[in-house]
Amino acid sequence: MDNLGYGGTPVNDRDYPNEYLATVFDTAKAIAQLMDRLGYDTLWLAEHHFQHEGYECIPNILLLSVHLANFTTRLKLGCAFNVAPMWHPLRLAEDFATADILTDGRVTFGVGRGYHTREVETFGAPLLDQPANRDLFEEQVDIIFKAFNEKRFSHHGQYYDLPPKVPYRGYELEELTLVPRPRSRPVDCWQPIQSATQRGLDFMVKHGIKGIIGGGVAEGGAMDKVVEAWRDALARGGRECELGEDLSIGFHYYIADTQEKALKEAAKYFEENLKVFGQLRLVRSLTDKQIEDMSDPMRAPYADLPTLEDAVKAGAVLCGSPEQIIESLMALENRYPGLQRVSMGQPVGTPSKVILHQLEWLASDVLPAFVERAAAPAITE
């Protein structure tokens, strides 16, 4: 994208032709091949629909994952996330199982509730009605895991009656079998943690779902509260663990020779990302006035809006030299001793050439500090 940042093109004014939007698949292929070569663990993909503005353009991440597996050898492809309310749960379970088998277990499952009204409500599911969205999502996930784990199953709930009692080949249908079921069982599943309610966390623990936390919640110390709430949920489920266990913490990052240079180069990407998600009310710290100012490129550059510098100071974004990135990640590791995974990415709107360059720099100058230490011989007594 061009003309990025607070003074750039308003989000709702962007409109790209189909030919350009379809290049997302070539971009994903280039990123996947580079990550595979450089030794990354997982490329996480997000499901979205109807995004003519060009920010989120992959409607079927399972289909794309199978495609990308043909051009990589070891890289895992993660679903972050399949938006369950836009699927029939059995169709989603079938499609994941097929992808799991075709890629020899290289697709990682993930589910979410959705946050775009244009997407979820268009597919006939509730989102404006948040309690209904939560109820639907939980029933769908119950069905999905039942289909994964039981050779024969049935479900009779508020939204689904599976199977319907109909005559079939001389008998009345009472049970179903998912064909095929995933080969990799139990299925490793991830879900975003946003509000971190007790109900939501306890539901994840019930199904053994792991949580992904966006680094942005680090602002104001909120991330500590979320990580502690997750530990408490695991304890309620019968598991005592260290802070950070079964979690991944995600960060936007940008590497340059100095932090000053990194802040200057990455500011427009940070601002563009905030423009997209601020208007969706996904950045809780923004006021109504700030959201209004952000949508006007004449007012935004002079308004009291969040800056990249502030986000870096709060620990929400990793920005600086490789040594500074390493220092931040090691501090995170010390803070959460059970943490085994972080997710590093670029804000929406970042050019593909910048993404590829940043991945190369991260792999060459940051990852070795962790890979070499993790591979060191264990000390036993």
Summary of the structure (lengths in Angstrom):
residues: 381
radius of gyration: 21.6
end to end distance: 55.8
largest distance: 74.3
contacts: 1159
relative contact order: 0.11
helix: 46%
strand: 14%
